[in-house]
Amino acid sequence: MDDILHNLQVINSRIEAACSKSHRERSEVKLLLATKTVTPDRIITAFKAGYTLIGENKVQEIKEKYDALQLIPHVKHFIGHLQTNKIKDVINYGVSCIETVDRIELAEKLHQRLLAENKTMDVMIQVNTSNEQSKFGISPDEAANLTKQVSQFETLKIKGLMTIGLFSSNTEKVRSCYKLLKNIQQQIIALNIPNVEMNELSMGMSGDLETAIEEGSTIVRVGTAVFGKRIYPDSYYWNENK
C-alpha cells in the first residue's frame, strides 16, 4: 500500500502549493477521496494515514463496503447521481452529506424519508456548469431557485454547491466552470435565504484541483491520483442505472 501513501503525500503537496499561490490557508480545502471501485483495505490505508473523508458514487458499493469500513471513524459523502429508490439505503448506511441534489423530486423524497426516520441530512446543490447533456446537475440559471425550494425542507441542511467541471485539457475552459459556480454561490449568498449555508464549493478532481482551488473550492474530490487509474470508463461511474 506504499503507493497510496506516496500518492496522498503528492496530492497534499499539490493542494498546499495551490493554496499558497491563491493566498489561502491549507485548512480551507478538504481532500475528499473518491473511492469508487476501491476495495476497503486500500481505503483503510488512507484512513490510517489520517485521510478520513470519502465519497462514493454508487449505493451498492456503499452497502458492500459498510461493515469493513466501520472499524475506523470516517465521514462519507455521496457524490453520484442518486435515484429516488435508493434514498433509504443512503440514509441508513452512514452517508453524512449528499452532494448531488439536482431536482426538487429528489429533495421532496429525501425529506419524506428523513422525516419518517427523525433524521436530518447535509446536502449540496449540484450544478451543471459545463452545459454538457451527459452531466447531471441543475442548470446554472435554475440553481438559485432550486436552492430556495430545497430550503423549505427542514430535514435538509444546505451547505453549498457541487459541480463536475469540464473534462478538458484546456485549463481556461475548465476554469470558466469553476468561476461560474463561485458566481452562483455569491448570488445565492446575496439572496439571504433562510436555512441556507453557502460555505462549501465541492469542485475539482485529480486533473484540475489547482484550478479549482484558485477559484475558491473548499472540497476537492480525488480518486485516480491516489488509488490509481480505473479499468472502467467514466460512464460506469456516473450511470446509476447499471
C-alpha positions as CSV (number, residue, x, y, z in Angstrom):
1,M,0.0,0.0,0.0
2,D,3.0,2.3,-0.1
3,D,1.8,3.7,-3.5
4,I,-1.3,5.1,-1.8
5,L,0.7,6.8,1.0
6,H,3.1,8.2,-1.6
7,N,0.2,9.5,-3.7
8,L,-1.5,11.1,-0.7
9,Q,1.7,13.0,0.1
10,V,1.9,14.2,-3.6
11,I,-1.7,15.3,-3.6
12,N,-1.4,17.1,-0.3
13,S,1.7,18.9,-1.6
14,R,-0.3,19.9,-4.7
15,I,-3.1,21.3,-2.5
16,E,-0.7,23.1,-0.3
17,A,1.0,24.7,-3.3
18,A,-2.3,25.8,-4.8
19,C,-3.5,27.3,-1.5
20,S,-0.2,29.2,-1.2
21,K,-0.5,30.5,-4.8
22,S,-4.1,31.6,-4.0
23,H,-3.2,33.2,-0.6
24,R,-5.5,30.7,1.1
25,E,-4.9,28.6,4.2
26,R,-4.4,24.9,3.7
27,S,-7.2,24.3,6.2
28,E,-9.7,25.9,3.9
29,V,-9.6,23.0,1.4
30,K,-10.7,19.5,2.3
31,L,-9.4,16.4,0.4
32,L,-12.3,14.0,-0.3
33,L,-11.1,10.6,-1.5
34,A,-13.3,9.4,-4.3
35,T,-13.4,5.6,-3.6
36,K,-15.5,4.2,-6.5
37,T,-14.3,0.7,-7.2
38,V,-11.6,0.9,-4.4
39,T,-11.5,-2.0,-2.1
40,P,-11.9,-1.5,1.7
41,D,-8.3,-2.5,2.5
42,R,-7.0,0.3,0.3
43,I,-9.4,2.8,1.7
44,I,-8.4,1.8,5.2
45,T,-4.8,2.5,4.3
46,A,-5.8,6.1,3.6
47,F,-7.8,6.3,6.8
48,K,-4.8,5.2,8.9
49,A,-2.8,8.0,7.3
50,G,-5.4,10.5,8.5
51,Y,-7.4,11.0,5.4
52,T,-10.9,10.1,6.5
53,L,-13.3,12.0,4.2
54,I,-14.5,9.8,1.4
55,G,-17.1,10.0,-1.4
56,E,-18.9,7.1,-3.1
57,N,-20.7,7.2,-6.4
58,K,-22.8,4.0,-6.2
59,V,-25.2,3.0,-3.5
60,Q,-24.4,-0.7,-4.0
61,E,-20.7,0.0,-3.2
62,I,-21.7,1.9,0.0
63,K,-23.6,-1.2,1.2
64,E,-20.9,-3.6,0.2
65,K,-18.1,-1.7,2.0
66,Y,-20.1,-0.6,5.0
67,D,-19.1,-3.3,7.5
68,A,-15.4,-3.3,6.6
69,L,-15.1,0.5,6.9
70,Q,-16.9,0.8,10.2
71,L,-13.7,-0.2,12.0
72,I,-12.3,3.3,11.6
73,P,-14.3,6.5,12.2
74,H,-14.7,8.4,8.9
75,V,-17.0,10.8,7.1
76,K,-18.8,9.6,3.9
77,H,-20.4,11.8,1.2
78,F,-22.5,10.6,-1.7
79,I,-21.2,12.1,-4.9
80,G,-23.0,10.1,-7.6
81,H,-26.4,10.5,-9.3
82,L,-29.0,9.4,-6.7
83,Q,-32.1,7.6,-7.8
84,T,-35.1,8.1,-5.5
85,N,-35.5,4.4,-5.0
86,K,-32.0,4.3,-3.4
87,I,-32.7,7.0,-0.8
88,K,-33.4,4.7,2.1
89,D,-30.0,3.0,1.7
90,V,-28.1,6.2,1.5
91,I,-29.7,7.4,4.7
92,N,-29.2,4.1,6.6
93,Y,-25.6,3.4,5.5
94,G,-23.7,6.2,7.1
95,V,-23.7,9.0,4.5
96,S,-23.5,12.4,6.2
97,C,-23.8,14.6,3.1
98,I,-25.4,14.1,-0.4
99,E,-23.5,16.4,-2.7
100,T,-25.7,15.8,-5.7
101,V,-29.2,17.2,-5.1
102,D,-30.2,18.4,-8.5
103,R,-34.0,18.2,-8.7
104,I,-37.0,19.0,-6.4
105,E,-38.4,15.5,-6.7
106,L,-35.3,14.1,-5.1
107,A,-35.3,16.7,-2.3
108,E,-39.0,16.0,-1.6
109,K,-38.5,12.3,-1.3
110,L,-35.4,12.7,0.8
111,H,-37.3,15.0,3.1
112,Q,-40.2,12.5,3.5
113,R,-37.8,9.6,4.3
114,L,-35.8,11.7,6.8
115,L,-38.9,12.9,8.5
116,A,-40.1,9.3,8.9
117,E,-36.8,8.4,10.5
118,N,-36.4,11.6,12.5
119,K,-33.1,12.4,10.9
120,T,-31.5,15.3,9.0
121,M,-29.0,15.3,6.2
122,D,-26.4,17.8,4.9
123,V,-26.8,18.4,1.2
124,M,-25.3,20.4,-1.7
125,I,-27.0,21.6,-4.8
126,Q,-25.3,20.0,-7.9
127,V,-24.9,22.5,-10.8
128,N,-24.1,21.5,-14.4
129,T,-21.6,24.3,-15.1
130,S,-20.2,22.7,-18.3
131,N,-23.6,22.6,-20.0
132,E,-23.0,19.0,-21.1
133,Q,-26.0,16.8,-21.6
134,S,-24.0,13.8,-20.3
135,K,-23.6,15.5,-16.9
136,F,-26.2,15.6,-14.1
137,G,-26.9,18.8,-12.2
138,I,-29.4,21.7,-12.3
139,S,-28.8,24.4,-14.9
140,P,-26.9,27.5,-13.6
141,D,-29.9,29.7,-14.3
142,E,-32.1,27.5,-12.1
143,A,-29.6,26.9,-9.2
144,A,-30.9,29.7,-7.0
145,N,-34.5,28.8,-7.5
146,L,-33.8,25.1,-6.6
147,T,-31.9,26.3,-3.5
148,K,-34.9,28.3,-2.4
149,Q,-37.2,25.3,-3.0
150,V,-35.0,22.8,-1.1
151,S,-34.5,25.3,1.8
152,Q,-38.2,24.8,2.7
153,F,-37.4,21.2,3.9
154,E,-36.2,21.4,7.5
155,T,-34.6,18.0,7.3
156,L,-32.2,19.1,4.5
157,K,-29.3,21.3,5.6
158,I,-27.9,23.0,2.5
159,K,-24.1,23.5,2.9
160,G,-23.1,24.7,-0.6
161,L,-22.7,23.8,-4.2
162,M,-21.1,21.0,-6.2
163,T,-20.1,20.7,-9.8
164,I,-18.2,18.3,-12.1
165,G,-16.1,20.5,-14.3
166,L,-15.5,20.1,-18.0
167,F,-13.2,17.1,-18.8
168,S,-10.7,19.1,-20.9
169,S,-7.0,19.8,-21.1
170,N,-7.9,23.5,-21.8
171,T,-7.4,25.0,-18.3
172,E,-9.2,28.2,-19.1
173,K,-12.3,26.3,-20.3
174,V,-12.3,24.3,-17.0
175,R,-11.7,27.5,-15.0
176,S,-14.8,29.0,-16.5
177,C,-16.9,26.2,-14.9
178,Y,-15.4,26.9,-11.5
179,K,-15.8,30.7,-11.8
180,L,-19.4,30.1,-12.7
181,L,-20.0,28.0,-9.6
182,K,-18.3,30.7,-7.4
183,N,-20.5,33.4,-9.0
184,I,-23.7,31.3,-8.3
185,Q,-22.6,30.9,-4.7
186,Q,-22.2,34.7,-4.3
187,Q,-25.6,35.3,-5.9
188,I,-27.3,32.9,-3.5
189,I,-25.5,34.3,-0.5
190,A,-26.8,37.8,-1.6
191,L,-30.4,36.4,-1.5
192,N,-30.0,35.6,2.2
193,I,-32.3,32.6,2.0
194,P,-33.3,31.2,5.5
195,N,-31.8,27.8,6.4
196,V,-29.1,28.0,3.7
197,E,-25.4,28.0,4.2
198,M,-23.1,28.6,1.2
199,N,-19.8,27.8,2.8
200,E,-18.9,24.8,0.6
201,L,-17.8,24.6,-3.0
202,S,-17.2,21.0,-4.0
203,M,-15.3,21.2,-7.2
204,G,-12.0,20.0,-8.7
205,M,-10.7,16.5,-9.2
206,S,-7.3,14.8,-9.8
207,G,-6.5,16.6,-13.0
208,D,-7.7,20.1,-12.2
209,L,-7.6,20.6,-8.5
210,E,-5.2,23.5,-8.7
211,T,-7.6,25.5,-10.9
212,A,-10.5,24.7,-8.7
213,I,-8.7,25.8,-5.5
214,E,-7.6,29.1,-7.3
215,E,-11.3,29.7,-8.0
216,G,-12.5,29.0,-4.4
217,S,-13.0,25.3,-4.0
218,T,-13.4,24.0,-0.4
219,I,-13.6,20.3,-1.3
220,V,-11.5,18.6,-4.0
221,R,-12.6,15.1,-5.0
222,V,-9.6,13.0,-5.8
223,G,-9.6,9.3,-6.7
224,T,-7.4,8.4,-9.6
225,A,-4.3,10.2,-8.4
226,V,-4.5,8.4,-5.1
227,F,-5.7,4.9,-5.8
228,G,-4.6,4.6,-9.4
229,K,-6.3,4.6,-12.7
230,R,-9.5,2.6,-13.1
231,I,-10.2,-0.1,-15.7
232,Y,-13.7,1.2,-16.2
233,P,-14.9,4.1,-18.5
234,D,-16.4,7.2,-16.9
235,S,-19.9,6.1,-17.9
236,Y,-19.6,3.3,-15.3
237,Y,-19.2,5.9,-12.5
238,W,-22.0,8.3,-13.5
239,N,-24.7,5.9,-14.6
240,E,-26.7,4.8,-11.6
241,N,-29.0,2.7,-13.8
242,K,-26.3,0.0,-14.2
